[in-house]
Amino acid sequence: DYSAYLGASARFELKKFAEVEHALKPVWDRRPASPLVSKGVILLANAYLQEAKPKQAAALVQAHPGDLKPPEAEILLAHAFEDDGAATAAKLHFDRILTEYPASPEDADAESNPARLAALPVKARLTRCLKLIDANSPGQARHELEALLPEPDIDPKEHRVLVHGMVDR
């Protein structure tokens, strides 16, 4: 199954997306289940997305809920729904990544469109900031909190003390 996964990965890198599914067959067929199933799901879902087959990508991810980490599944579903024209469903998944998994690698992908972060409701953005603080990213949390605060009618020095005090709690 390792050689099958590596072969499928090579086909993906060579942009032979249609060949990825067949190359991964030994990974799916292995009993007991291959430890490469999660990587195979991610690879094949991305191949489907590259081939403009978002419905197949979404179906694959939904068929393997226990094989993927939640942010991995969320980003794949977000892109699949976005590519399929289901903007509301895509937004739900992007919002979930931005709010629930702000320290994940998938968050950078979701943040690649700044409008997604800006469109989050205030409560979700505050939740995101708390999770960033918990993930040891207080600088990023501070930056995002400052963006939420309206222009103060107080001295800028006092404003910085207020914001820093909230983050450094």
Disulfide bonds with the S-S distance in Angstrom:
none
